Amino acid sequence: LLTEVSPLFSQWLGVINEFIDLQEARNQATGAAVTRQVDSFSLGVAGILAAAVLIAVISATLVTRSVTRPIAHLQSLLARMAEGDVSGDTTLSDRHDEIGGLARVVAKLRDAIEGNQRKEAEIRETAEQTGEAVKQLGLALHAMGEGDLGYRIDVAFDGALEDVRQNFNVTARQLAALFTEINRTAVSVKRS
């Protein structure tokens, strides 16, 4: 029996080995196909990830610039304002976000500084005019004190100070006329 079964068994083992080899080849082919799919998928995921990172970097850069550039502009504007230059533009005040709100406050500050600069200029001008008026009145009073009753202030003053000049000149004329009359009366009394 063994002699009869042995060739059949060997044949059966050969077929089984062929079947195993076939299955192993199919498994290797399937494994290779799966490996290619995984590699392809990995490459796709890597590409998507790289694109996502690039988009994130670009977005972060744009957002950062949309904040840092306006803030730098406002910082520069404030620095110039601190030095007295209020000519900078505040176009950022049209924005409807926090930067626009900050720009509107900077614009109000600029307007207030401009108003103060105008007031300071007016005060300086008034002080100069008052100083000149006081100087002229001092010269006139000194001349009168020295006996020059004909001295008049011929330099026109600005604003309300002009009334002071005119009143002084009227008073000086009246005083000169009074002294002239007193002098005439004294001469007349002396002759009589």
Contact map, one row per residue, 1 for C-alpha under 8 A:
111110000000000000000000000000000000000000000000000000000000000000000000000000000000000000000000000000000000000000000000000000000000000000000000000000000000000000000000000000000000000000000000
111111000000000000000000000000000000000000000000000000000000000000000000000000000000000000000000000000000000000000000000000000000000000000000000000000000000000000000000000000000000000000000000
111111100000000000000000000000000000000000000000000000000000000000000000000000000000000000000000000000000000000000000000000000000000000000000000000000000000000000000000000000000000000000000000
111111110000000000000000000000000000000000000000000000000000000000000000000000000000000000000000000000000000000000000000000000000000000000000000000000000000000000000000000000000000000000000000
111111111000000000000000000000000000000000000000000000000000000000000000000000000000000000000000000000000000000000000000000000000000000000000000000000000000000000000000000000000000000000000000
011111111100000000000000000000000000000000000000000000000000000000000000000000000000000000000000000000000000000000000000000000000000000000000000000000000000000000000000000000000000000000000000
001111111110000000000000000000000000000000000000000000000000000000000000000000000000000000000000000000000000000000000000000000000000000000000000000000000000000000000000000000000000000000000000
000111111111000000000000000000000000000000000000000000000000000000000000000000000000000000000000000000000000000000000000000000000000000000000000000000000000000000000000000000000000000000000000
000011111111100000000000000000000000000000000000000000000000000000000000000000000000000000000000000000000000000000000000000000000000000000000000000000000000000000000000000000000000000000000000
000001111111110000000000000000000000000000000000000000000000000000000000000000000000000000000000000000000000000000000000000000000000000000000000000000000000000000000000000000000000000000000000
000000111111111000000000000000000000000000000000000000000000000000000000000000000000000000000000000000000000000000000000000000000000000000000000000000000000000000000000000000000000000000000000
000000011111111100000000000000000000000000000000000000000000000000000000000000000000000000000000000000000000000000000000000000000000000000000000000000000000000000000000000000000000000000000000
000000001111111110000000000000000000000000000000000000000000000000000000000000000000000000000000000000000000000000000000000000000000000000000000000000000000000000000000000000000000000000000000
000000000111111111000000000000000000000000000000000000000000000000000000000000000000000000000000000000000000000000000000000000000000000000000000000000000000000000000000000000000000000000000000
000000000011111111100000000000000000000000000000000000000000000000000000000000000000000000000000000000000000000000000000000000000000000000000000000000000000000000000000000000000000000000000000
000000000001111111110000000000000000000000000000000000000000000000000000000000000000000000000000000000000000000000000000000000000000000000000000000000000000000000000000000000000000000000000000
000000000000111111111000000000000000000000000000000000000000000000000000000000000000000000000000000000000000000000000000000000000000000000000000000000000000000000000000000000000000000000000000
000000000000011111111100000000000000000000000000000000000000000000000000000000000000000000000000000000000000000000000000000000000000000000000000000000000000000000000000000000000000000000000000
000000000000001111111110000000000000000000000000000000000000000000000000000000000000000000000000000000000000000000000000000000000000000000000000000000000000000000000000000000000000000000000000
000000000000000111111111000000000000000000000000000000000000000000000000000000000000000000000000000000000000000000000000000000000000000000000000000000000000000000000000000000000000000000000000
000000000000000011111111100000000000000000000000000000000000000000000000000000000000000000000000000000000000000000000000000000000000000000000000000000000000000000000000000000000000000000000000
000000000000000001111111110000000000000000000000000000000000000000000000000000000000000000000000000000000000000000000000000000000000000000000000000000000000000000000000000000000000000000000000
000000000000000000111111111000000000000000000000000000000000000000000000000000000000000000000000000000000000000000000000000000000000000000000000000000000000000000000000000000000000000000000000
000000000000000000011111111100000000000000000000000000000000000000000000000000000000000000000000000000000000000000000000000000000000000000000000000000000000000000000000000000000000000000000000
000000000000000000001111111110000000000000000000000000000000000000000000000000000000000000000000000000000000000000000000000000000000000000000000000000000000000000000000000000000000000000000000
000000000000000000000111111111000000000000000000000000000000000000000000000000000000000000000000000000000000000000000000000000000000000000000000000000000000000000000000000000000000000000000000
000000000000000000000011111111100000000000000000000000000000000000000000000000000000000000000000000000000000000000000000000000000000000000000000000000000000000000000000000000000000000000000000
000000000000000000000001111111110000000000000000000000000000000000000000000000000000000000000000000000000000000000000000000000000000000000000000000000000000000000000000000000000000000000000000
000000000000000000000000111111111000000000000000000000000000000000000000000000000000000000000000000000000000000000000000000000000000000000000000000000000000000000000000000000000000000000000000
000000000000000000000000011111111100000000000000000000000000000000000000000000000000000000000000000000000000000000000000000000000000000000000000000000000000000000000000000000000000000000000000
000000000000000000000000001111111110000000000000000000000000000000000000000000000000000000000000000000000000000000000000000000000000000000000000000000000000000000000000000000000000000000000000
000000000000000000000000000111111111000000000000000000000000000000000000000000000000000000000000000000000000000000000000000000000000000000000000000000000000000000000000000000000000000000000000
000000000000000000000000000011111111100000000000000000000000000000000000000000000000000000000000000000000000000000000000000000000000000000000000000000000000000000000000000000000000000000000000
000000000000000000000000000001111111110000000000000000000000000000000000000000000000000000000000000000000000000000000000000000000000000000000000000000000000000000000000000000000000000000000000
000000000000000000000000000000111111111000000000000000000000000000000000000000000000000000000000000000000000000000000000000000000000000000000000000000000000000000000000000000000000000000000000
000000000000000000000000000000011111111100000000000000000000000000000000000000000000000000000000000000000000000000000000000000000000000000000000000000000000000000000000000000000000000000000000
000000000000000000000000000000001111111110000000000000000000000000000000000000000000000000000000000000000000000000000000000000000000000000000000000000000000000000000000000000000000000000000000
000000000000000000000000000000000111111111000000000000000000000000000000000000000000000000000000000000000000000000000000000000000000000000000000000000000000000000000000000000000000000000000000
000000000000000000000000000000000011111111100000000000000000000000000000000000000000000000000000000000000000000000000000000000000000000000000000000000000000000000000000000000000000000000000000
000000000000000000000000000000000001111111110000000000000000000000000000000000000000000000000000000000000000000000000000000000000000000000000000000000000000000000000000000000000000000000000000
000000000000000000000000000000000000111111111000000000000000000000000000000000000000000000000000000000000000000000000000000000000000000000000000000000000000000000000000000000000000000000000000
000000000000000000000000000000000000011111111100000000000000000000000000000000000000000000000000000000000000000000000000000000000000000000000000000000000000000000000000000000000000000000000000
000000000000000000000000000000000000001111111110000000000000000000000000000000000000000000000000000000000000000000000000000000000000000000000000000000000000000000000000000000000000000000000000
000000000000000000000000000000000000000111111111000000000000000000000000000000000000000000000000000000000000000000000000000000000000000000000000000000000000000000000000000000000000000000000000
000000000000000000000000000000000000000011111111100000000000000000000000000000000000000000000000000000000000000000000000000000000000000000000000000000000000000000000000000000000000000000000000
000000000000000000000000000000000000000001111111110000000000000000000000000000000000000000000000000000000000000000000000000000000000000000000000000000000000000000000000000000000000000000000000
000000000000000000000000000000000000000000111111111000000000000000000000000000000000000000000000000000000000000000000000000000000000000000000000000000000000000000000000000000000000000000000000
000000000000000000000000000000000000000000011111111100000000000000000000000000000000000000000000000000000000000000000000000000000000000000000000000000000000000000000000000000000000000000000000
000000000000000000000000000000000000000000001111111110000000000000000000000000000000000000000000000000000000000000000000000000000000000000000000000000000000000000000000000000000000000000000000
000000000000000000000000000000000000000000000111111111000000000000000000000000000000000000000000000000000000000000000000000000000000000000000000000000000000000000000000000000000000000000000000
000000000000000000000000000000000000000000000011111111100000000000000000000000000000000000000000000000000000000000000000000000000000000000000000000000000000000000000000000000000000000000000000
000000000000000000000000000000000000000000000001111111110000000000000000000000000000000000000000000000000000000000000000000000000000000000000000000000000000000000000000000000000000000000000000
000000000000000000000000000000000000000000000000111111111000000000000000000000000000000000000000000000000000000000000000000000000000000000000000000000000000000000000000000000000000000000000000
000000000000000000000000000000000000000000000000011111111100000000000000000000000000000000000000000000000000000000000000000000000000000000000000000000000000000000000000000000000000000000000000
000000000000000000000000000000000000000000000000001111111110000000000000000000000000000000000000000000000000000000000000000000000000000000000000000000000000000000000000000000000000000000000000
000000000000000000000000000000000000000000000000000111111111000000000000000000000000000000000000000000000000000000000000000000000000000000000000000000000000000000000000000000000000000000000000
000000000000000000000000000000000000000000000000000011111111100000000000000000000000000000000000000000000000000000000000000000000000000000000000000000000000000000000000000000000000000000000000
000000000000000000000000000000000000000000000000000001111111110000000000000000000000000000000000000000000000000000000000000000000000000000000000000000000000000000000000000000000000000000000000
000000000000000000000000000000000000000000000000000000111111111000000000000000000000000000000000000000000000000000000000000000000000000000000000000000000000000000000000000000000000000000000000
000000000000000000000000000000000000000000000000000000011111111100000000000000000000000000000000000000000000000000000000000000000000000000000000000000000000000000000000000000000000000000000000
000000000000000000000000000000000000000000000000000000001111111110000000000000000000000000000000000000000000000000000000000000000000000000000000000000000000000000000000000000000000000000000000
000000000000000000000000000000000000000000000000000000000111111111000000000000000000000000000000000000000000000000000000000000000000000000000000000000000000000000000000000000000000000000000000
000000000000000000000000000000000000000000000000000000000011111111100000000000000000000000000000000000000000000000000000000000000000000000000000000000000000000000000000000000000000000000000000
000000000000000000000000000000000000000000000000000000000001111111110000000000000000000000000000000000000000000000000000000000000000000000000000000000000000000000000000000000000000000000000000
000000000000000000000000000000000000000000000000000000000000111111111000000000000000000000000000000000000000000000000000000000000000000000000000000000000000000000000000000000000000000000000000
000000000000000000000000000000000000000000000000000000000000011111111100000000000000000000000000000000000000000000000000000000000000000000000000000000000000000000000000000000000000000000000000
000000000000000000000000000000000000000000000000000000000000001111111110000000000000000000000000001000000000000000000000000000000000000000000000000000000000000000000000000000000000000000000000
000000000000000000000000000000000000000000000000000000000000000111111111000000000000000000000000000000000000000000000000000000000000000000000000000000000000000000000000000000000000000000000000
000000000000000000000000000000000000000000000000000000000000000011111111100000000000000000000000000000000000000000000000000000000000000000000000000000000000000000000000000000000000000000000000
000000000000000000000000000000000000000000000000000000000000000001111111110000000000000000010000001000000000000000000000000000000000000000000000000000000000000000000000000000000000000000000000
000000000000000000000000000000000000000000000000000000000000000000111111111000000000000000000000001000000000000000000000000000000000000000000000000000000000000000000000000000000000000000000000
000000000000000000000000000000000000000000000000000000000000000000011111111100000000000000000000000000000000000000000000000000000000000000000000000000000000000000000000000000000000000000000000
000000000000000000000000000000000000000000000000000000000000000000001111111110000000000000000000000000000000000000000000000000000000000000000000000000000000000000000000000000000000000000000000
000000000000000000000000000000000000000000000000000000000000000000000111111111000000000000000000000000100100000000000000000000000000000000000000000000000000000000000000000000000000000000000000
000000000000000000000000000000000000000000000000000000000000000000000011111111100000000000000000000000000000000000000000000000000000000000000000000000000000000000000000000000000000000000000000
000000000000000000000000000000000000000000000000000000000000000000000001111111110000000000000000000000000000000000000000000000000000000000000000000000000000000000000000000000000000000000000000
000000000000000000000000000000000000000000000000000000000000000000000000111111111000010110000000000000000000000000000000000000000000000000000000000000000000000000000000000000000000000000000000
000000000000000000000000000000000000000000000000000000000000000000000000011111111100000000000000000000000100000000000000000000000000000000000000000000000000000000000000000000000000000000000000
000000000000000000000000000000000000000000000000000000000000000000000000001111111110000000000000000000000000000000000000000000000000000000000000000000000000000000000000000000000000000000000000
000000000000000000000000000000000000000000000000000000000000000000000000000111111111110100000000000000000000000000000000000000000000000000000000000000000000000000000000000000000000000000000000
000000000000000000000000000000000000000000000000000000000000000000000000000011111111110000000000000000000000010000000000000000000000000000000000000000000000000000000000000000000000000000000000
000000000000000000000000000000000000000000000000000000000000000000000000000001111111100000000000000000000000000000000000000000000000000000000000000000000000000000000000000000000000000000000000
000000000000000000000000000000000000000000000000000000000000000000000000000000111111100000000000000000000000000000000000000000000000000000000000000000000000000000000000000000000000000000000000
000000000000000000000000000000000000000000000000000000000000000000000000000000011111110000000000000000000000000000000000000000000000000000000000000000000000000000000000000000000000000000000000
000000000000000000000000000000000000000000000000000000000000000000000000000000011111111100000000000000000000000000000000000000000000000000000000000000000000000000000000000000000000000000000000
000000000000000000000000000000000000000000000000000000000000000000000000000010011001111100000000000000000000010011000000000000000000000000000000000000000000000000000000000000000000000000000000
000000000000000000000000000000000000000000000000000000000000000000000000000000000000111110000000000000000000000000000000000000000000000000000000000000000000000000000000000000000000000000000000
000000000000000000000000000000000000000000000000000000000000000000000000000010010000111111000000000000000000000000000000000000000000000000000000000000000000000000000000000000000000000000000000
000000000000000000000000000000000000000000000000000000000000000000000000000010000000001111100000000000000000000000000000000000000000000000000000000000000000000000000000000000000000000000000000
000000000000000000000000000000000000000000000000000000000000000000000000000000000000000111111000000000110110000000000000000000000000000000000000000000000000000000000000000000000000000000000000
000000000000000000000000000000000000000000000000000000000000000000000000000000000000000011111100000000100000000000000000000000000000000000000000000000000000000000000000000000000000000000000000
000000000000000000000000000000000000000000000000000000000000000000000100000000000000000001111110001100110000000000000000000000000000000000000000000000000000000000000000000000000000000000000000
000000000000000000000000000000000000000000000000000000000000000000000000000000000000000001111111001111110010000000000000000000000000000000000000000000000000000000000000000000000000000000000000
000000000000000000000000000000000000000000000000000000000000000000000000000000000000000000111111000100000000000000000000000000000000000000000000000000000000000000000000000000000000000000000000
000000000000000000000000000000000000000000000000000000000000000000000000000000000000000000011111101110000000000000000000000000000000000000000000000000000000000000000000000000000000000000000000
000000000000000000000000000000000000000000000000000000000000000000000000000000000000000000001111111110000000000000000000000000000000000000000000000000000000000000000000000000000000000000000000
000000000000000000000000000000000000000000000000000000000000000000000000000000000000000000000011111110000000000000000000000000000000000000000000000000000000000000000000000000000000000000000000
000000000000000000000000000000000000000000000000000000000000000000000000000000000000000000000001111111000000000000000000000000000000000000000000000000000000000000000000000000000000000000000000
000000000000000000000000000000000000000000000000000000000000000000100110000000000000000000011011111111100000000000000000000000000000000000000000000000000000000000000000000000000000000000000000
000000000000000000000000000000000000000000000000000000000000000000000000000000000000000000011111111111110000000000000000000000000000000000000000000000000000000000000000000000000000000000000000
000000000000000000000000000000000000000000000000000000000000000000000000000000000000000000001011111111111000000000000000000000000000000000000000000000000000000000000000000000000000000000000000
000000000000000000000000000000000000000000000000000000000000000000000000000000000000000000001000011111111100000000000000000000000000000000000000000000000000000000000000000000000000000000000000
000000000000000000000000000000000000000000000000000000000000000000000000010000000000000001111000001111111110000000000000000000000000000000000000000000000000000000000000000000000000000000000000
000000000000000000000000000000000000000000000000000000000000000000000000000000000000000001011000000111111111000000000000000000000000000000000000000000000000000000000000000000000000000000000000
000000000000000000000000000000000000000000000000000000000000000000000000000000000000000000000000000011111111100000000000000000000000000000000000000000000000000000000000000000000000000000000000
000000000000000000000000000000000000000000000000000000000000000000000000010001000000000001000000000001111111110000000000000000000000000000000000000000000000000000000000000000000000000000000000
000000000000000000000000000000000000000000000000000000000000000000000000000000000000000001001000000000111111111000000000000000000000000000000000000000000000000000000000000000000000000000000000
000000000000000000000000000000000000000000000000000000000000000000000000000000000000000000000000000000011111111100000000000000000000000000000000000000000000000000000000000000000000000000000000
000000000000000000000000000000000000000000000000000000000000000000000000000000000000000000000000000000001111111110000000000000000000000000000000000000000000000000000000000000000000000000000000
000000000000000000000000000000000000000000000000000000000000000000000000000000001000010000000000000000000111111111000000000000000000000000000000000000000000000000000000000000000000000000000000
000000000000000000000000000000000000000000000000000000000000000000000000000000000000000000000000000000000011111111100000000000000000000000000000000000000000000000000000000000000000000000000000
000000000000000000000000000000000000000000000000000000000000000000000000000000000000000000000000000000000001111111110000000000000000000000000000000000000000000000000000000000000000000000000000
000000000000000000000000000000000000000000000000000000000000000000000000000000000000010000000000000000000000111111111000000000000000000000000000000000000000000000000000000000000000000000000000
000000000000000000000000000000000000000000000000000000000000000000000000000000000000010000000000000000000000011111111100000000000000000000000000000000000000000000000000000000000000000000000000
000000000000000000000000000000000000000000000000000000000000000000000000000000000000000000000000000000000000001111111110000000000000000000000000000000000000000000000000000000000000000000000000
000000000000000000000000000000000000000000000000000000000000000000000000000000000000000000000000000000000000000111111111000000000000000000000000000000000000000000000000000000000000000000000000
000000000000000000000000000000000000000000000000000000000000000000000000000000000000000000000000000000000000000011111111100000000000000000000000000000000000000000000000000000000000000000000000
000000000000000000000000000000000000000000000000000000000000000000000000000000000000000000000000000000000000000001111111110000000000000000000000000000000000000000000000000000000000000000000000
000000000000000000000000000000000000000000000000000000000000000000000000000000000000000000000000000000000000000000111111111000000000000000000000000000000000000000000000000000000000000000000000
000000000000000000000000000000000000000000000000000000000000000000000000000000000000000000000000000000000000000000011111111100000000000000000000000000000000000000000000000000000000000000000000
000000000000000000000000000000000000000000000000000000000000000000000000000000000000000000000000000000000000000000001111111110000000000000000000000000000000000000000000000000000000000000000000
000000000000000000000000000000000000000000000000000000000000000000000000000000000000000000000000000000000000000000000111111111000000000000000000000000000000000000000000000000000000000000000000
000000000000000000000000000000000000000000000000000000000000000000000000000000000000000000000000000000000000000000000011111111100000000000000000000000000000000000000000000000000000000000000000
000000000000000000000000000000000000000000000000000000000000000000000000000000000000000000000000000000000000000000000001111111110000000000000000000000000000000000000000000000000000000000000000
000000000000000000000000000000000000000000000000000000000000000000000000000000000000000000000000000000000000000000000000111111111000000000000000000000000000000000000000000000000000000000000000
000000000000000000000000000000000000000000000000000000000000000000000000000000000000000000000000000000000000000000000000011111111100000000000000000000000000000000000000000000000000000000000000
000000000000000000000000000000000000000000000000000000000000000000000000000000000000000000000000000000000000000000000000001111111110000000000000000000000000000000000000000000000000000000000000
000000000000000000000000000000000000000000000000000000000000000000000000000000000000000000000000000000000000000000000000000111111111000000000000000000000000000000000000000000000000000000000000
000000000000000000000000000000000000000000000000000000000000000000000000000000000000000000000000000000000000000000000000000011111111100000000000000000000000110000000000000000000000000000000000
000000000000000000000000000000000000000000000000000000000000000000000000000000000000000000000000000000000000000000000000000001111111110000000000000000000000000010000000000000000000000000000000
000000000000000000000000000000000000000000000000000000000000000000000000000000000000000000000000000000000000000000000000000000111111111000000000000000000000000000000000000000000000000000000000
000000000000000000000000000000000000000000000000000000000000000000000000000000000000000000000000000000000000000000000000000000011111111100000000000000000000000000000000000000000000000000000000
000000000000000000000000000000000000000000000000000000000000000000000000000000000000000000000000000000000000000000000000000000001111111110000000000000000000100010001000000000000000000000000000
000000000000000000000000000000000000000000000000000000000000000000000000000000000000000000000000000000000000000000000000000000000111111111000000000000000000000000000000000000000000000000000000
000000000000000000000000000000000000000000000000000000000000000000000000000000000000000000000000000000000000000000000000000000000011111111100000000000000000000000000000000000000000000000000000
000000000000000000000000000000000000000000000000000000000000000000000000000000000000000000000000000000000000000000000000000000000001111111110000000000001000000000000000000000000000000000000000
000000000000000000000000000000000000000000000000000000000000000000000000000000000000000000000000000000000000000000000000000000000000111111111000000000001000000000001000000000000000000000000000
000000000000000000000000000000000000000000000000000000000000000000000000000000000000000000000000000000000000000000000000000000000000011111111100000000000000000000000000000000000000000000000000
000000000000000000000000000000000000000000000000000000000000000000000000000000000000000000000000000000000000000000000000000000000000001111111110000000000000000000000000000000000000000000000000
000000000000000000000000000000000000000000000000000000000000000000000000000000000000000000000000000000000000000000000000000000000000000111111111000000111000000000000000000000000000000000000000
000000000000000000000000000000000000000000000000000000000000000000000000000000000000000000000000000000000000000000000000000000000000000011111111100000000000000000000000000000000000000000000000
000000000000000000000000000000000000000000000000000000000000000000000000000000000000000000000000000000000000000000000000000000000000000001111111110000000000000000000000000000000000000000000000
000000000000000000000000000000000000000000000000000000000000000000000000000000000000000000000000000000000000000000000000000000000000000000111111111110100000000000000000000000000000000000000000
000000000000000000000000000000000000000000000000000000000000000000000000000000000000000000000000000000000000000000000000000000000000000000011111111111100000000000000000000000000000000000000000
000000000000000000000000000000000000000000000000000000000000000000000000000000000000000000000000000000000000000000000000000000000000000000001111111100000000000000000000000000000000000000000000
000000000000000000000000000000000000000000000000000000000000000000000000000000000000000000000000000000000000000000000000000000000000000000000111111100000000000000000000000000000000000000000000
000000000000000000000000000000000000000000000000000000000000000000000000000000000000000000000000000000000000000000000000000000000000000000000011111110000000000000000000000000000000000000000000
000000000000000000000000000000000000000000000000000000000000000000000000000000000000000000000000000000000000000000000000000000000000000000000011111111100000000000000000000000000000000000000000
000000000000000000000000000000000000000000000000000000000000000000000000000000000000000000000000000000000000000000000000000000000000000000000011001111100000000000000000000110110000000000000000
000000000000000000000000000000000000000000000000000000000000000000000000000000000000000000000000000000000000000000000000000000000000000000000001000111110000000000000000000110010000000000000000
000000000000000000000000000000000000000000000000000000000000000000000000000000000000000000000000000000000000000000000000000000000000000000010011000111111000000000000000000100000000000000000000
000000000000000000000000000000000000000000000000000000000000000000000000000000000000000000000000000000000000000000000000000000000000000000010000000001111100000000000000100100000000000000000000
000000000000000000000000000000000000000000000000000000000000000000000000000000000000000000000000000000000000000000000000000000000000000110010000000000111111000000001001100000000000000000000000
000000000000000000000000000000000000000000000000000000000000000000000000000000000000000000000000000000000000000000000000000000000000000000000000000000011111000000000000000000000000000000000000
000000000000000000000000000000000000000000000000000000000000000000000000000000000000000000000000000000000000000000000000000000000000000000000000000000001111100000000000000000000000000000000000
000000000000000000000000000000000000000000000000000000000000000000000000000000000000000000000000000000000000000000000000000000000000000000000000000000001111110001001000000000000000000000000000
000000000000000000000000000000000000000000000000000000000000000000000000000000000000000000000000000000000000000000000000000000001000100000000000000000000011111011001000000000000000000000000000
000000000000000000000000000000000000000000000000000000000000000000000000000000000000000000000000000000000000000000000000000000001000000000000000000000000001111111000000000000000000000000000000
000000000000000000000000000000000000000000000000000000000000000000000000000000000000000000000000000000000000000000000000000000000000000000000000000000000000111111000000000000000000000000000000
000000000000000000000000000000000000000000000000000000000000000000000000000000000000000000000000000000000000000000000000000000000000000000000000000000000000011111110000000000000000000000000000
000000000000000000000000000000000000000000000000000000000000000000000000000000000000000000000000000000000000000000000000000000000100100000000000000000000000111111111000000000000000000000000000
000000000000000000000000000000000000000000000000000000000000000000000000000000000000000000000000000000000000000000000000000000000000000000000000000000000001111111111100000000000000000000000000
000000000000000000000000000000000000000000000000000000000000000000000000000000000000000000000000000000000000000000000000000000000000000000000000000000000000000111111110000000000000000000000000
000000000000000000000000000000000000000000000000000000000000000000000000000000000000000000000000000000000000000000000000000000000000000000000000000000000000000111111111000000000000000000000000
000000000000000000000000000000000000000000000000000000000000000000000000000000000000000000000000000000000000000000000000000000000000100010000000000000001001100011111111100000000000000000000000
000000000000000000000000000000000000000000000000000000000000000000000000000000000000000000000000000000000000000000000000000000000000000000000000000000000000000001111111110000000000000000000000
000000000000000000000000000000000000000000000000000000000000000000000000000000000000000000000000000000000000000000000000000000000000000000000000000000000000000000111111111000000000000000000000
000000000000000000000000000000000000000000000000000000000000000000000000000000000000000000000000000000000000000000000000000000000000000000000000000000001000000000011111111100000000000000000000
000000000000000000000000000000000000000000000000000000000000000000000000000000000000000000000000000000000000000000000000000000000000000000000000000000011000000000001111111110000000000000000000
000000000000000000000000000000000000000000000000000000000000000000000000000000000000000000000000000000000000000000000000000000000000000000000000000000000000000000000111111111000000000000000000
000000000000000000000000000000000000000000000000000000000000000000000000000000000000000000000000000000000000000000000000000000000000000000000000000000000000000000000011111111100000000000000000
000000000000000000000000000000000000000000000000000000000000000000000000000000000000000000000000000000000000000000000000000000000000000000000000000011110000000000000001111111110000000000000000
000000000000000000000000000000000000000000000000000000000000000000000000000000000000000000000000000000000000000000000000000000000000000000000000000011000000000000000000111111111000000000000000
000000000000000000000000000000000000000000000000000000000000000000000000000000000000000000000000000000000000000000000000000000000000000000000000000000000000000000000000011111111100000000000000
000000000000000000000000000000000000000000000000000000000000000000000000000000000000000000000000000000000000000000000000000000000000000000000000000010000000000000000000001111111110000000000000
000000000000000000000000000000000000000000000000000000000000000000000000000000000000000000000000000000000000000000000000000000000000000000000000000011000000000000000000000111111111000000000000
000000000000000000000000000000000000000000000000000000000000000000000000000000000000000000000000000000000000000000000000000000000000000000000000000000000000000000000000000011111111100000000000
000000000000000000000000000000000000000000000000000000000000000000000000000000000000000000000000000000000000000000000000000000000000000000000000000000000000000000000000000001111111110000000000
000000000000000000000000000000000000000000000000000000000000000000000000000000000000000000000000000000000000000000000000000000000000000000000000000000000000000000000000000000111111111000000000
000000000000000000000000000000000000000000000000000000000000000000000000000000000000000000000000000000000000000000000000000000000000000000000000000000000000000000000000000000011111111100000000
000000000000000000000000000000000000000000000000000000000000000000000000000000000000000000000000000000000000000000000000000000000000000000000000000000000000000000000000000000001111111110000000
000000000000000000000000000000000000000000000000000000000000000000000000000000000000000000000000000000000000000000000000000000000000000000000000000000000000000000000000000000000111111111000000
000000000000000000000000000000000000000000000000000000000000000000000000000000000000000000000000000000000000000000000000000000000000000000000000000000000000000000000000000000000011111111100000
000000000000000000000000000000000000000000000000000000000000000000000000000000000000000000000000000000000000000000000000000000000000000000000000000000000000000000000000000000000001111111110000
000000000000000000000000000000000000000000000000000000000000000000000000000000000000000000000000000000000000000000000000000000000000000000000000000000000000000000000000000000000000111111111000
000000000000000000000000000000000000000000000000000000000000000000000000000000000000000000000000000000000000000000000000000000000000000000000000000000000000000000000000000000000000011111111100
000000000000000000000000000000000000000000000000000000000000000000000000000000000000000000000000000000000000000000000000000000000000000000000000000000000000000000000000000000000000001111111110
000000000000000000000000000000000000000000000000000000000000000000000000000000000000000000000000000000000000000000000000000000000000000000000000000000000000000000000000000000000000000111111111
000000000000000000000000000000000000000000000000000000000000000000000000000000000000000000000000000000000000000000000000000000000000000000000000000000000000000000000000000000000000000011111111
000000000000000000000000000000000000000000000000000000000000000000000000000000000000000000000000000000000000000000000000000000000000000000000000000000000000000000000000000000000000000001111111
000000000000000000000000000000000000000000000000000000000000000000000000000000000000000000000000000000000000000000000000000000000000000000000000000000000000000000000000000000000000000000111111
000000000000000000000000000000000000000000000000000000000000000000000000000000000000000000000000000000000000000000000000000000000000000000000000000000000000000000000000000000000000000000011111
